[in-house]
Amino acid sequence: MSHVDGTGSSMSLYITGDITTTGTVSFADGTTASIPFNVTANKVTIVNIPTSVYLSSAGQIAKGIYITSAKNIVVYAHIYHASRSGATLVLPVNAMGKDYYSINYTQKPTSAYSVFCVIATEDNTTVEITPSAKLTTGQAAKTAFNISLRKGEVYQALSSTDLTGSHIRSISSGTEPCKKIAVYSGSTWLAINCNTAQGAKASADNLFQQVYPTAAWGKNYVTAPLAGRNYDVFRIIYSDPTAKVTLNGTLIQSNQLINNLYYEFNSQSSNVITSDKPIQVAQYAVTQNATINCVDNLAETIGDPEMIFLSPIEQGLDHVTLYSTDQQVIVQSYINVIIPTTAVSSFVLDGASYTNFSSINTTYSYAQIPVKSGPTLGTHNISASAPFNAIAYGFGQFESYGYAAGTDLKNLNEFINLQDAATNSIVSQGCAGVTYKPRVIIPYQTTKITWDMKDGKTPVAITYAQPDSTLTKNGQTLYLYNYSSTISYNTPGNYSIVATVFNQNADDCGSNEDIEFDYTISDVPTANFTHSVKPTGTCPGDEVTFTDTTDPKTVGIKSWSWDFGDAANSTASNPNNVTNQNPKHTFIKPGDYTVMLTVQNQNGCSTTSPPQTIHVNQSPTAAFTTSTPDCETRDITFNAQASAANEGTLTTWLWDFGDGTATVQKTNGQPFPHQFAATGTYQISLTVTSSTGCSNTVINSVIVNPLPVVDFILPDVCLSDAFAQFTDKSTIADGSEGQFTWSWDFGDATRSTAINPNTSQLQNPKHQYTQVGNYTVSLTITSKNGCIVTKSQQFTVNGDTPKALFDIPAPTCSSDDALFKDNSTVNFGNITRLVWYFDYNNNPGQTVIYTKDQFPADRIYHHNYGLFNNQPSKTYAVKMEAYSGESCVSVSEVKNVVINANPYAKVTPIGPLCQEAAPVQIPVSVVYGNGTGTFSGTGVSASGLFDPAKAGPGTFNIHYTFANDNTQCAFDTTLSVTVYPTPTANAGPNLHVLQGGSITINASAGPQPLQYKWTLANGGKAIGLDHDDVLSPIASPTDDTDYMLTVTTANGCSKSSVVHVSVLKAPVVPNTFTPNNDGFNDRWEIKYLDTYPNCTVEVYNRLGEKLYSSVGYPVPWDGTYQGATLPVGTYYYIINPKNGRKVISGSITIIR
């Protein structure tokens, strides 16, 4: 089969078996040499296939591979290259068929190909091909065409579209009958993940599997997830689109099929798949890092696409020898095993028991078994006491392989079954006491069948002129032949029949074929069940649970058929008849229902349970009424007396008012009140429950209307006023004020008259009061919805003789308010209004009016005449009017108030300043006034001297006050002064440098940013520095030098620091001196040595005795040793100047 890497790919055969044998691999091209091989029992022989037989293109080519052996072997084929590989189990010729469907996968990227290959096992083989998609060689989709093949000749079909569903079958031609063919399918390269957009970018692999003939497809499959993967993809391929297929108990609907052929799903767990007609299941490993939620980031998941054809439960084996490859870069291999749970304890892997299985359901268990790989350790033997299904697979980094570990491919169109003589029903297992007629069904006609009933008696040979009947299955005619008599068993147990059939056309398989039939006879089960209904019955709409309690006797129950007696109310979601074991059903109408259960065991034995009656009670009737009007925060009466039990008696009434308050449960339907806190439409729910346990609910809407917000204005009146005018200010939330009705009560009933009544229905009425006093006035508003609210207010009719009085303040500064104390009175009631004239002489028309609601509690009124400083004082005339109503007024006498001037000074701001700056006097100029000014604040003296060093960095508020000596009226002002911080600067420790050398000055400064400037300490230009504008320059002075670093901030603040650099000149060592106390050359003077810190000087005599030593050389040597004068002669010295200068040694001569 083609591979995306062409002849760069490789193909290997893995040949193994449980016995030692020999064989040959030969090739149909006629030029490639055959390859003999030897197989050692339970070992693998690897045969590498030459690239000369690689299929490089579509069409017919003689490149088939034919494998023969002396004894039975197991063969696996593997095509691989560079982490792109696929592998398959190779079927023997006798397991091949004549009818196939290609099984592939959605092809992405489309730059590679979906592929199937057809190989003839005999010459003159005619094959009809109906591709599901257009082929690269031009053949149209869904259009059949024929090809003729010689033995070993291959036809390869390629398409950029998924070829799943392509139909391939061998047909007769002329005198040639249809002949067995082999079919392989897969892809040259594809990715499998749910993220279509990433398909071309995702890692991919080739697929390569031998297709099972349609006749070998089964009806029952159990799957297990591939180990270490996030999820797997499955396809269920239908032999007939009308098949009833269930996935984990759920029926797959026909509209879920793709191309009316297969159903695809993703899974992260085990699955149970059953069908009433043959199906084939394919399991797919997905692209590395692909996840079921389409987020491709699961980096720990290794592996790549692979396709594995699963065997049906019917095609299991009880022992298998398999091989786990390590090609190309397989990290871990596995074997998945599906086995009846009852056989788990018997399972053996490579001679050792293995029981680490997980249950799938009550019948089957599975294991994901990690195994060794490769030629040395990769051959494995597995066995059990019952047939099982297994697949072998493995994963590496972007690499995978997988295939069926082995399968018992039976022809499912050739079989024996039993016909119930009484009912004519067909079964494959039997029941005790029932008479059956054995029958054989084959896809061809015969004239002779020999029946061996395996009962110890001589087999019976029967000749047939014609079949007893025919039937068509999957488009194929099958022929039915009956045994000459019936059989019946009273004892349950296992039985067998072997029918030897003469096949006059079976020249490729022999003329006689044995068809074996193993079956069991079981007891009839006893059907029964329980249910969840209480003795009082159930209620309409309640779900009833039914539990199967059938006694299965000898074999398990395979089907349940329930009839709930509720056919009239059956729906798709709540059917009357169901087939699950423990169903639930909802009876929606009252009445009595007869329920029955019919069960059938695995042998087809059926029985029906005794009927049971389910009583469904009548639901009660819930009903209620409400009172009106319905207003917020007012009682509304609810009455549920109209509710009825219908069956039994009512026991509870549960109210939910829909307003967030707690539900209310009552024991009767009598009226009761409830208030709603807010307006709105509320859904009121009443649930009534009867003594039968049944309940019913009614929901009615109640509109809760808003209450009026009553408000009105009381007039200010005195006894002399003609009338009191009342003004309505009432509102309502729904804006329906125009539909109000008004009802006023003026509180004057004893003195009212027909002309001057005590009540009114006007919105804004008038009333005349004839006597002073306090009255209660009420206004009642009725809204359009009948909601009523009343508001009452106290109202005073004041006396008609007010008296205006007030006190004036002492002289006040112009910057302050003048304070006037009101002392007005009235003969009854209250002053209602004051009118002030604060500058009556100059502005008699300018007034300030205060109503009673504005009167200050202390009756002191403030007025500011404005700041002035151009004359010593000003005098103002003040008058006041006091009212007790509209027409009752008193005018006070005019009084004068004196306002003194405030002084004024100009204060000039200073700064910003640097912290290191000298103190600064704040300038002040007094413009008006005689007195004393004082400063206060951080860093400032009372006289105004501001010291930035004392204040420190920051912004400070400085306050200045100037007060007149005679009035104490003052001028106040505040100014802000900013002080910038002084930077830090440290030129570093003093340094020493050898004459002619250089040294880096390690200075420090902050905070940044700063400007740097180096000078000599006296301010002159810095000599001997490489730069004078960096923080740490390199110094190379010729003489001792003091350097000064000045740093400056962006605000201009600066700081300086000095460092001394000593130049260490080479010491000048004399070789003689004359210590004779003549005052000349009496000491050993060594020029410049005293500038070397911590230098050492040592003097020795010729014997090596140390005569003098010194650390530093502050006092030159005088030629003595321990106080005694040394004799004339030559001595030897060692001088270590240190500080980077080498040791100096030589001789010194003392001369006297």
ABEGO torsion letter per residue (X at the ends): XBBAAEAABBBBBBBBEABBBBBBBBBAAGABBBBBBBBBBGBBBBBBBBAAABBABBEBBBABBBBBBABBBBBBBBBBBGGBBBBBBBBBAAABBABBBBBBBBBOBAABBBBBBBBBABBGBBBBBBBABBBAAGBBBGBBBBBBBBBGBBBBBBBABBABGBBBBBBBBEABBBBBBBBBBEBAEBBBBABAAAAAABBBBBBBBBBBBAAABBABBBBBBBBGBABBBBBBBBABAABBBBBGGBBBBAAABBGGABBBBBBABBBBBBBABBBBBBBBBBBBGBBAAGBBABAABBEBBBBBBBBBAAABBABBBBBBBAOABBABBBBBBBBBAAAAAABBBGGBBBABBBBABAABBBBBBBBBBEAAAABBBBBBABBBBBBBBBBBBGBBBBBBAEBBBBBAABBBBBBBAAAGBBBABBBBGBBBBBBBBBABBBABBBBBAGAGBBBBBBBBABBABBBBBGGBBBBBBBBABBBBBABBEBBBBBBBBBBAABAAAEABBBBBBBBBBBBBBBBBBBBABBAAEBBBGBBBBBBBABBAEABBBABBBBBAGAAAABBAABBABBABABBBBBBABBEBBBBBBBBBBAAGBBBBBBBBBBBBBBBBBBBBBBBOBBBBGBBBBBBAAABBAGBEBBABBBBBAGAGBBBBBBABABBBBBBBABBEBBBBBBBBBBAAGBBBBBBBBBBBBBBBBBBBBBBBBBAABABBBBBBABBBAAGAAAABBBBBBAGAAAABBAABBABBABABBBBBBABBEBBBBBBBBBBAAGBBBBBBBBBBBBBABBBBBBBBBBBBBAABBBBBBBABBBABEBBABBBBBABAAABAABBBBBBAAABBAAGBBBBBAEBBAABABBBBBBBBBBBABAABBBBBBBBBBBBBBBBBBBBBBBOBBBAABBBBBBBBBBABEBEBBBBBEBGBBAAGBBBAAAAEBEBBBBBBBBBBAAAGBBBBBBBBBBBBBBBBBBAEBBBBBBBGBBBBBBBBBOBOBBBBBBBBAAGBBBBGBABAABABBBBBBABBBBBBBBBBBAAGBBBBBBBBBBBBBBBBBBABBBBAGAGBGABBBBBGAAABBGBBBBBBBAAGBBABBBBEBABBBAGBBGGBBBBBEBBBBBBBAEGGBBBBBEBBBBBX
